[in-house]
Amino acid sequence: MKPIALSDGIFWIGVNDTSTRLFEGLWTIEKEGISYNSYLIKDEKSTLIDLCKDSTGALLMENIKACIDPRQLTYLVVNHMEPDHSGAIRELLQIAPQITILGSEKTRDMLASFFGINEHFQTVADNETIRLGSHTLRFLSTPMVHWPETIMTYEESSGILFSCDGFGGYGKLEHGIFDDEQPDLQPFEREALRYFSNIVCAFSKPVLKAAEKISSVAVKMVAPSHGLVWRANPARILELYLQWSGYAGGNYPKKVCVLHASMYGNTHKVLPAVEKALLENGIEFESTDVTQTPISYVLPALWTSAGVVVCAPTYEGALFPSMEFTLEMADKKRMTHKKAIYIGSYGWGGGAMRFMNRQCEVLEWELLGKVDFKGQATQEDLMQIHALAKELTAAL
């Protein structure tokens, strides 16, 4: 894509990544892709804000050269040191060796560790400003959104917030980079939630602190490092992130996430009894087969639900491995304080409840009850499952 003007003298010069299968080696983006949003401010002291992954560095260098002679660049702002933001830094220094790198004090240490860079670095403090000419940058310290060195950068004349990973989302930018250029924003909001639940939700409290800090400036546009630039309605993405972050610690919507897995179908056969009870009580729910659905797509439903149905068999004296992994990831992402029930079949001795009891304690989930059955569920089992599902809905 060609450079795109955000405001007078400010340009998006980012790149789309359509070849990475797993973002961070974990999160599926094979279909959606992702954008690495790099920005250029052309002024007396021309400045780049963030870069991209090393594999897309050559394309970014072309985009830079299409806008400016790299030897005219004064600053590179490193909002975040993760390699999808900083991976092209050595390539940049080859064409712009004169550039001064701006970042937090922790960024200084990380530059040395990641890239062996020890020179041409200037630390910026929280709320410090640097005048570029007609543009002025204000640096906002936003640690743990989602690494400790992270900052956001605010350009005062345009009101653009370069928000780094905050307020970002998955998805390549095919039909323009702005929110008001999209015929349907729902896919982008869905991918923003998936990105949040994969990358950011464990750091919800720092997100809320960052939002409080951002409230001191007049944000007219949100320009994250991934996903849409919110030009027409920047309040929308800010509100969504505040809403999602507000779920941390148990303030979840009155919804149920039905997680299920089955070896030979005996556990899957009881799902209708669960779903019937939820429907009868008017509870919104989402059912996900964790054996068929990558964890990246499971986490959004789990994050946004107050109740959880774990429906999976015993496997070699423990919970079915795909389900164990899902619940362990819930712990990593701090999806705590939910109501849960367990349903599952076993072949001879059971054992899944040992893991369930332990993991619910770790997650601080209230385990309301269980129905486990040998082989196939009987009619009596189905009645108990239906009653237990109704008990879950009543507890939300």
PEZI-V446881 format. One record per backbone hydrogen bond with DSSP energy under -0.5 kcal/mol. CO is the residue of the C=O (numbers start at 1). NH is the residue of the N-H. E is the energy in kcal/mol with one decimal. If there is no record, write none. Layout:
co={CO | CO}
nh={NH | NH}
e={E | E}
This chain:
co={4 | 7 | 9 | 10 | 10 | 11 | 11 | 12 | 15 | 16 | 17 | 21 | 21 | 22 | 23 | 23 | 27 | 29 | 32 | 33 | 34 | 35 | 36 | 36 | 38 | 39 | 40 | 40 | 41 | 41 | 43 | 46 | 46 | 47 | 48 | 48 | 49 | 52 | 53 | 54 | 56 | 57 | 58 | 59 | 60 | 61 | 62 | 63 | 64 | 64 | 68 | 69 | 70 | 72 | 74 | 75 | 76 | 76 | 77 | 77 | 79 | 82 | 82 | 83 | 85 | 86 | 88 | 89 | 90 | 91 | 92 | 92 | 96 | 100 | 101 | 102 | 103 | 104 | 105 | 106 | 107 | 108 | 109 | 110 | 111 | 111 | 111 | 112 | 116 | 120 | 122 | 125 | 128 | 130 | 130 | 132 | 135 | 135 | 136 | 137 | 138 | 139 | 139 | 140 | 140 | 142 | 147 | 147 | 147 | 150 | 152 | 153 | 154 | 154 | 155 | 155 | 159 | 159 | 160 | 160 | 161 | 161 | 162 | 163 | 164 | 165 | 171 | 172 | 177 | 178 | 179 | 185 | 186 | 187 | 188 | 189 | 190 | 191 | 191 | 192 | 193 | 194 | 195 | 195 | 196 | 196 | 200 | 201 | 203 | 204 | 205 | 206 | 207 | 208 | 209 | 210 | 211 | 213 | 214 | 217 | 218 | 221 | 221 | 222 | 222 | 223 | 223 | 225 | 226 | 228 | 228 | 229 | 229 | 230 | 233 | 233 | 234 | 235 | 236 | 237 | 238 | 239 | 240 | 241 | 242 | 244 | 245 | 247 | 247 | 250 | 253 | 253 | 254 | 255 | 255 | 256 | 256 | 257 | 257 | 258 | 258 | 259 | 260 | 260 | 265 | 267 | 268 | 270 | 270 | 271 | 272 | 273 | 274 | 275 | 276 | 277 | 278 | 279 | 284 | 286 | 288 | 288 | 289 | 289 | 292 | 294 | 294 | 295 | 296 | 297 | 298 | 299 | 300 | 302 | 306 | 307 | 308 | 308 | 309 | 309 | 310 | 310 | 311 | 313 | 315 | 318 | 320 | 320 | 321 | 322 | 323 | 324 | 325 | 326 | 327 | 328 | 329 | 330 | 331 | 334 | 338 | 339 | 340 | 340 | 341 | 342 | 343 | 344 | 345 | 346 | 351 | 351 | 352 | 353 | 354 | 355 | 356 | 357 | 358 | 359 | 360 | 360 | 363 | 365 | 366 | 366 | 369 | 371 | 373 | 373 | 378 | 379 | 380 | 381 | 382 | 383 | 384 | 385 | 386 | 387 | 388 | 389 | 390 | 391 | 392 | 392 | 393}
nh={12 | 10 | 42 | 6 | 7 | 13 | 40 | 4 | 36 | 18 | 34 | 29 | 30 | 25 | 26 | 27 | 23 | 33 | 172 | 171 | 17 | 37 | 15 | 38 | 13 | 49 | 11 | 42 | 43 | 47 | 46 | 74 | 75 | 41 | 50 | 77 | 39 | 88 | 56 | 57 | 60 | 61 | 62 | 63 | 64 | 65 | 66 | 67 | 67 | 68 | 70 | 72 | 73 | 46 | 100 | 48 | 78 | 102 | 50 | 79 | 151 | 85 | 86 | 87 | 51 | 89 | 92 | 93 | 94 | 95 | 95 | 96 | 99 | 76 | 122 | 78 | 124 | 108 | 109 | 110 | 111 | 112 | 113 | 114 | 115 | 116 | 117 | 116 | 118 | 101 | 103 | 128 | 139 | 132 | 137 | 45 | 132 | 133 | 156 | 130 | 154 | 127 | 141 | 142 | 152 | 145 | 144 | 145 | 150 | 142 | 140 | 162 | 138 | 156 | 159 | 160 | 220 | 221 | 155 | 162 | 163 | 223 | 153 | 166 | 225 | 168 | 35 | 174 | 229 | 181 | 182 | 189 | 190 | 191 | 192 | 193 | 194 | 170 | 195 | 196 | 197 | 198 | 199 | 200 | 200 | 201 | 203 | 204 | 207 | 208 | 209 | 210 | 211 | 212 | 213 | 214 | 215 | 216 | 217 | 219 | 220 | 161 | 223 | 224 | 230 | 163 | 164 | 37 | 169 | 224 | 230 | 179 | 231 | 222 | 236 | 237 | 238 | 239 | 240 | 241 | 242 | 243 | 244 | 245 | 246 | 247 | 248 | 250 | 251 | 252 | 255 | 306 | 284 | 306 | 307 | 258 | 286 | 259 | 309 | 260 | 288 | 311 | 290 | 291 | 269 | 270 | 271 | 273 | 274 | 275 | 276 | 277 | 278 | 279 | 280 | 281 | 283 | 282 | 256 | 258 | 260 | 290 | 292 | 293 | 294 | 297 | 298 | 299 | 300 | 301 | 302 | 303 | 304 | 305 | 339 | 257 | 310 | 341 | 259 | 311 | 312 | 343 | 261 | 320 | 318 | 315 | 323 | 324 | 325 | 326 | 327 | 328 | 329 | 330 | 331 | 332 | 333 | 335 | 334 | 336 | 366 | 308 | 368 | 369 | 310 | 371 | 312 | 373 | 314 | 375 | 354 | 355 | 356 | 357 | 358 | 359 | 360 | 361 | 362 | 363 | 364 | 365 | 337 | 367 | 340 | 368 | 342 | 344 | 346 | 375 | 382 | 383 | 384 | 385 | 386 | 387 | 388 | 389 | 390 | 391 | 392 | 393 | 394 | 395 | 395 | 396 | 396}
e={-3.5 | -1.9 | -3.0 | -3.2 | -1.5 | -0.5 | -2.7 | -2.3 | -3.2 | -0.6 | -1.7 | -2.3 | -0.7 | -1.8 | -2.2 | -2.7 | -3.2 | -2.9 | -2.7 | -2.2 | -3.4 | -0.7 | -1.9 | -0.9 | -3.0 | -2.8 | -3.0 | -0.6 | -0.6 | -2.4 | -0.6 | -3.0 | -1.8 | -3.1 | -0.5 | -3.2 | -1.8 | -1.3 | -1.6 | -1.4 | -1.8 | -2.5 | -1.7 | -2.0 | -2.5 | -2.4 | -1.6 | -0.6 | -1.5 | -2.4 | -0.6 | -3.0 | -1.5 | -0.6 | -2.8 | -2.4 | -0.6 | -3.2 | -2.6 | -0.9 | -2.2 | -3.0 | -1.6 | -1.7 | -2.1 | -2.0 | -2.1 | -2.3 | -1.2 | -0.9 | -0.9 | -2.0 | -1.6 | -2.1 | -3.2 | -3.0 | -2.3 | -1.4 | -1.3 | -2.1 | -2.8 | -1.5 | -1.9 | -3.4 | -2.1 | -0.5 | -1.7 | -1.1 | -0.6 | -3.2 | -1.4 | -2.0 | -2.5 | -0.5 | -2.8 | -1.8 | -3.2 | -0.9 | -2.6 | -2.2 | -3.1 | -3.7 | -0.5 | -0.5 | -2.6 | -1.0 | -2.3 | -0.8 | -1.2 | -1.7 | -3.0 | -3.6 | -2.9 | -0.6 | -1.8 | -0.8 | -2.9 | -1.6 | -2.8 | -0.7 | -1.1 | -3.3 | -2.3 | -1.5 | -2.9 | -1.5 | -0.5 | -0.9 | -3.2 | -1.3 | -1.3 | -2.5 | -2.8 | -2.1 | -1.9 | -2.1 | -2.2 | -1.0 | -2.4 | -2.7 | -2.9 | -1.8 | -3.0 | -0.7 | -1.4 | -2.8 | -2.8 | -1.4 | -1.8 | -2.3 | -2.1 | -2.5 | -2.5 | -1.8 | -1.9 | -2.6 | -1.5 | -1.5 | -2.3 | -1.1 | -0.7 | -3.0 | -0.6 | -0.6 | -2.5 | -0.6 | -0.5 | -3.1 | -0.9 | -0.6 | -0.6 | -1.7 | -1.2 | -1.8 | -1.4 | -0.7 | -1.6 | -2.8 | -2.3 | -2.2 | -2.1 | -2.7 | -2.8 | -2.6 | -1.8 | -1.2 | -1.6 | -1.8 | -1.1 | -1.0 | -2.4 | -1.2 | -0.6 | -0.9 | -2.4 | -0.6 | -1.9 | -0.8 | -2.5 | -0.5 | -2.9 | -2.9 | -2.1 | -0.5 | -1.6 | -1.4 | -1.5 | -0.8 | -1.3 | -2.9 | -2.4 | -1.4 | -1.8 | -2.5 | -2.5 | -1.2 | -2.6 | -1.7 | -2.0 | -2.7 | -2.6 | -0.9 | -1.2 | -1.6 | -0.5 | -1.8 | -0.9 | -2.0 | -0.5 | -0.5 | -1.7 | -2.9 | -1.7 | -1.1 | -2.3 | -2.7 | -0.6 | -1.8 | -2.8 | -0.7 | -0.6 | -2.7 | -2.2 | -1.8 | -1.0 | -4.1 | -1.0 | -2.2 | -2.6 | -1.6 | -2.4 | -2.3 | -2.4 | -1.8 | -1.4 | -2.0 | -2.2 | -2.8 | -1.7 | -1.6 | -2.8 | -2.5 | -3.0 | -0.5 | -2.7 | -1.9 | -1.6 | -1.9 | -2.3 | -2.5 | -1.2 | -0.7 | -2.2 | -3.0 | -1.8 | -3.3 | -2.6 | -1.5 | -1.9 | -2.7 | -0.8 | -2.3 | -1.6 | -0.8 | -2.7 | -0.9 | -2.0 | -1.8 | -1.7 | -0.5 | -2.3 | -1.9 | -2.1 | -2.6 | -2.4 | -2.2 | -2.5 | -2.4 | -1.8 | -1.9 | -1.9 | -2.0 | -2.0 | -1.2 | -0.6 | -0.7 | -0.8}
